[in-house]
Amino acid sequence: MNIALIHSGVAGTEDGYRDDGRHRYRIERIHRAWQPCFDGDDVVLVPNGANHVALLSARERLQAFVARGGALLCFCGFFTPWVPGYLWRHDYRRPLRDLRYHIDQDPLQLCDGVEAERLCVDAHGLRGGWACGEIVGAEGEVLHDHVVLRDNHGRALMVADRDTRAGLVIATASGPLSDDNPDAADDQGARRLYRNILRACRAHHEARHGG
């Protein structure tokens, strides 16, 4: 499966994304007059720390990629009108120390083997730092469908949508995901979630292309 990793110039962007027997990453670097081509890609991945102004300039190309069946993964918030159907919205009204996460709907089994508490508490014991803000619909509406994770205030922290367009859209409320984990013994948090997302992308690709 071919994955275009959007690189906005942030040092270490590619560290958590390494080729293996199933996944081949192509670094797509944002530059002046950027006009990306995703014709040979199965997945476009936008990691934390993205240049959303540049991504907005490529909005039509990204939407066309999803419309023809590609999978778009966005793990960064702050300005996301380029994501088909979804927006990130800042919300600072709730203290991070009070946050709890729970699984809402998970037909793709993205949370298989994942403990939501492992996402909510980081390696230093700090609570609520993974997700930032919430995900809403393209017109700012509260989401009821396709929500994988919510917090204890009902806000959508992660969506997975394979129903409203030919492609697959998976986005977090700025929650970073990769195959990198400083604690190799902890495989029930963000690392497991990312691996499950790759599995869902493979299944989507195989369903469309016959394996």
Helices and strands as residue ranges (DSSP letters): E 2-7, G 13-16, E 24-29, E 43-46, H 52-57, H 59-67, E 71-74, E 86-89, G 96-98, E 101-103, H 116-120, E 134-137, E 147-151, E 156-161, E 168-172, H 190-209
